[in-house]
Amino acid sequence: MSFSFEMVLQIVIQAVSITAVVVTVKCNQRFFDEKLTNLEKKQDKHNCLIERMVRVEQSCKSAHHRIDETKNTLEGLHEGNSVKRSCHYSGSGED
């Protein structure tokens, strides 16, 4: 069995082609893995931001409730003082 030059050349060309395809696929795989990793990092940052915003909103809501309670308390004290003053100052001109 003798190999002709053309047959050997075809085998070499096929081997080089297969090697080029394998190398290209591995490079693309590495590229997509890096892109996927970067995308996952961005997604993690986004998820952390959402979690932080939920905490901020809850804190803000709680602060608004405390402000409303304080405001109502102060209004109640102010109304109580107004009643005392109106009772104290009867308008008779006596102090």
ABEGO torsion letter per residue (X at the ends): XBBBAAAAAAAAAAAAAAAAAAAAAAAAAAAAAAAAAAAAAAAAAAAAAAAAAAAAAAAAAAAAAAAAAAAAAAAAAAAAAAAAAAAABAGAGBX
